[in-house]
Amino acid sequence: MTQAGRPAGADVIPLGPRRRGAAAGDEPARARCGEPLADGRTCRNYAEPSGLCRVHEPEEPGTTAPARADRPAPATVPPRIRPSPGAASDPHLAPVPDPGDALAAALDFLRRRLTGDYDVDVYGFDRELTEQVILPLARPLYRRYWRVRAVGLEHVPARSGALIVANHAGTLPFDAIMTKVALLDDHPAHRHLRELAADLALRLPVIGPMARKTGNTLAHGDDARRLLAAGELVGVWPEGFKGIGKLYRDRYKLQRFGRGGFVELALRAQVPIVPVAIIGAEEIYPMVADVRVLARLLRLPYFPVTWQFPLLGPAGLLPLPSKWVIVFGEPIDTARYGPEAADDPMLVFELTDRVRTVIQRMLYRTLMGRRSIFF
Amino acid sequence: MGKHSGRRVLITGICGELAGQLAARLEADDRVDAIVGVDLRRPAHHLSRTEWVAADLRNPEIAHVIAAAAIDTIVHLRITAEPHASGGRSLMKERNVIGTMQLLAAAQNTDRLRKVVLKSTTAVYGSRYDDPALFDEDAAPGTARRSGYSQDAVEIEGYARTFASRRPDATLTTLRFANFLGPRVTTPLTTYFALPVVPTVLGYDPRLQFCHERDAVEVLVRSTLEDHPGTFNVAGPGILYLSQAVRRAGKPSVPVALPFVNGLAHLVRRTGRVDFSPEQLGFLLYGRVGNLERMRTDFGYAPAFSTPAAFDDFVATRRLAPLVDRDTAVRWEHRLHDLLSALAAGSAGAGR
């Protein structure tokens, strides 16, 4: 996190028409990066002294996590081009060339897990479990089932902290899991997203510990501030249960964005806010009714009746295979206001509203370009 | 008044393991002139210089002892978490809270007194699902949802704060220790991990933070001899999940469904092996972890043992008889590897 001015690695859009004019006047001819992107456009991020932006600059050695070097490249490389035919036994060990090594690595992994010989951070994030066990389970959903296309990942800083703010939908929080996969697999720096979860998720047995182990922590100001100060990517879904538990007829209509706590957080930590629009999560469990009585009985925020559930019984738990797009928008700068702006409720409301409007606009724009729900 | 002009220290609960080690360390230090230990039982440690006063803290004689021995530093360690051993919950509360009240009342009227070191616990924060991942010292410990030991600790800290406001010339150091582990200290948690089969709660995996007894004694010594006003979480950096700790100990664990936990705890308590009180259930569900930033920066202490290291040392020195120790696991791994690669080579040969 930089002290003042521009946050590291993030493109900054000026806020408000008046300020936009002023900002443009201040910096009339700042060079842009110009690297070609995956979708054919050129990168519009501001260039660093090297001529490229922070995202496309060649990485200095040693700045990325060393464990990432041997990761499979899941995006484009089909798994079949593995050199050794003998290693077909275990797909997620594919990058290890020698089958003997793969076996040794698998056994070593197993032995360390069974004897408790692994590290977790103080928030309970178990990096190894997440990368080796949980993400390989989520990846087929990401690649094959919902065929998620992640756009604009260059807006997410490669090294510094940022607050990822997204719309919430889909009855169950698959959108959070998919955002996590997108940032880990498809972001050039392979970043882990640390989600701020509702206390309900952390209260539940099995789900709660699993959420912690995959990097979630309670949506609590102190925890989030410490994570951002440590340069982590923190994800929030400010609509909360109002968003994820809304009816299908209200799809893609953003609900109230909490009480703006996330804006205060970003201002205090002086990190950029990256608005994210997730398309497709609304259609996985189209919720037609909310049985309030049952919800209250089970102490849940909502009890969904969807097209599939409970009509089809357990099979109704299967989400529909909608086509997903996750759009990462241009970061919204907070450094220009200074950390003390977090104590100005008017500014916080205004910024909250602005982030919400930006995400709503991104949603509508992406929806217009969609051919069908499923393709 | 020279800073090191011979400390005269009163240690309460001198029978305790930490108190004994602290007294031994202070005896070896020439900055300390006199050490008085208060407890009902005779101290088990070999102490030469320490005078033992057989008294309960609620005894008015304590005030006379403090005055007669010209005590200037009180290290209050007589706080117990074990209702069974103290003869019931109400007696435990009586000793913990009323004892502290009496002690601090006596201390307030002693002009020479310039320091109180209070052993507290991170249990003051409680254990709930809606707690932050790291507790800051300033996180206000509410009393509404506490019970048992953590309630005692909250009340004791309250009395200590009152004392500090009435005697601004005296230094108050409140040390909120995480659960102690080590070669010698005995707590409900050490007996829990020493059980042949470790019961856990099905579907829950608390984050645990430990404090090695050597670090605890070192922090107590420094608090006694140096000036560290304030409240500090004291523990080893890092955390262990309960599941991870049980695996590290090489113990089999039995997940028990939540509705049966209290019944089982009652049975275990009957056998007298583990003094598990119902309010510790929250700890087994959600654990608790303190923020150690202030210990590192303000107190200036870097623990010798991280939480995993403290646990490993505890397992190694207590000889917990692991079902599978780490060397065996590595040996099995190698054997399995050889076997599987031989099989793979065989099938590849047959395929050709």
Chai-1 contact restraints between the chains, C-beta under 6 A:
chainA,res_idxA,chainB,res_idxB,connection_type,confidence,min_distance_angstrom,max_distance_angstrom,comment,restraint_id
A,G86,B,A348,contact,1.0,0.0,6.0,A-B,restraint_1
A,G100,B,S341,contact,1.0,0.0,6.0,A-B,restraint_2
A,L103,B,L340,contact,1.0,0.0,6.0,A-B,restraint_3
A,A104,B,H337,contact,1.0,0.0,6.0,A-B,restraint_4
A,L107,B,E333,contact,1.0,0.0,6.0,A-B,restraint_5
A,L107,B,L336,contact,1.0,0.0,6.0,A-B,restraint_6
A,L107,B,H337,contact,1.0,0.0,6.0,A-B,restraint_7
A,R111,B,A329,contact,1.0,0.0,6.0,A-B,restraint_8
A,R111,B,E333,contact,1.0,0.0,6.0,A-B,restraint_9
A,T115,B,R247,contact,1.0,0.0,6.0,A-B,restraint_10
A,T115,B,R326,contact,1.0,0.0,6.0,A-B,restraint_11
A,T115,B,A329,contact,1.0,0.0,6.0,A-B,restraint_12
A,G116,B,Q244,contact,1.0,0.0,6.0,A-B,restraint_13
A,G116,B,R247,contact,1.0,0.0,6.0,A-B,restraint_14
A,G116,B,R248,contact,1.0,0.0,6.0,A-B,restraint_15
A,V122,B,I239,contact,1.0,0.0,6.0,A-B,restraint_16
A,V122,B,V289,contact,1.0,0.0,6.0,A-B,restraint_17
A,Y123,B,A133,contact,1.0,0.0,6.0,A-B,restraint_18
A,G124,B,R207,contact,1.0,0.0,6.0,A-B,restraint_19
A,D199,B,Y129,contact,1.0,0.0,6.0,A-B,restraint_20
A,D199,B,D130,contact,1.0,0.0,6.0,A-B,restraint_21
A,L202,B,Y129,contact,1.0,0.0,6.0,A-B,restraint_22
A,R203,B,Y129,contact,1.0,0.0,6.0,A-B,restraint_23
A,P205,B,G203,contact,1.0,0.0,6.0,A-B,restraint_24
A,P205,B,Y204,contact,1.0,0.0,6.0,A-B,restraint_25
A,V206,B,G203,contact,1.0,0.0,6.0,A-B,restraint_26
A,P209,B,D205,contact,1.0,0.0,6.0,A-B,restraint_27
A,T217,B,A133,contact,1.0,0.0,6.0,A-B,restraint_28
A,L218,B,P132,contact,1.0,0.0,6.0,A-B,restraint_29
A,H220,B,P132,contact,1.0,0.0,6.0,A-B,restraint_30
A,D222,B,P132,contact,1.0,0.0,6.0,A-B,restraint_31
A,D223,B,P132,contact,1.0,0.0,6.0,A-B,restraint_32
A,D223,B,A133,contact,1.0,0.0,6.0,A-B,restraint_33
